[in-house]
Amino acid sequence: MAHPPFPCFAWRSGGSVDGKKLLQVFLEQRPNAQWVLVGEGCAQSELQLWTAWNCASRRWIRSTALARSMDAEFLRYLCGTHHVSEAFKRAGVREGDTAGFLMFLPDATADEQQSDCHVSEYDSQAIEGQAKLLLSQLSLEDAPIDYALNKTGASRLGMKFEHEDEELTESALIGHILSSEFTS
């Protein structure tokens, strides 16, 4: 089944942000733990985001998640790691970031065997309104989404490139997410 567009909203700031301060305000203002704030280059494609969401949601539904919250489990997959603290270091907003992404993690429903999960319905217009309000509360500007594969962002997420001229593909990005099952 095809997914709707991932509920991801790009943001930019007028200058470099104070990562710790921004995160503190974000955690105070976000409506719930379904909202995630990440730094520059961390969201590179719809497939990347849905893959991380699907892996995290399946673990969450099965009660086998390594993280204590769905947002942390999502970040763990996005960063291709077993370590939640490492995922926050990699994907979190950093000192000097001037752009990034705000994401909403929809609820998931599982089939009877809990082998697959599906996106629960959500009101995309209401989520977009909440996102704009949250960005305003964070003194960040709403920016157009322009997903693009880039090695700087992929490296930030923990991907390693053996050669300078090695090409980044969406398949490699998905493989990085799936590697979180095998890397420590």
C-alpha positions, 0 to 999 in steps of 0.5 A: 500500500502506498503511503501518503506524503511523510508529515515532514516540514522543513525549517530555517532560521535567520542565523545559527541556532543554539541547539541545546536551547532550541531543543529545550524549547521544542520539548516544552512546546511540542504537543506530544512525543510524536513530534521530532526535530532534526538538523540539516541534511537528516531527511533526504527522501520520503522513502528514507523517512517511511522506512525508518518509521516502519521499522520503528513502528513495527518494533514499537508494536511488538514491544521490542523497541530498544528506545523508551519512546517512539520518537527515539526509536525512529531516530535510532533507525534514521541514524542506523544505530543500536544506540539511542544516545548516538542517534540523538547526537547524530540527528539532533539539532546542533550548534550552528545549524541554520535549517532542519526538519520537524516531523510528525510520527503517525500512529501505526496499526498492525496486522494480526501476526504483528508482521506488518504495520500500516499508517493510521489515518490522521488529519494532514491539515491539522498536522500542518497547522500544528507544525506551523504553530510549533515552528512559530513558537520556536522562532523558526521559519517554515521552508519548502521541502526539497528532499535531496540526497547529500553525502554531508547529511548522510555522513551526519546520520552515520553513513561511511563512505570509503571513497570520496567519489563514492555515490550516495543512492537512496538504496544505500540510505535505506540500507543504512537504516536497516543496518541498525538491526546489526550494528552496535 
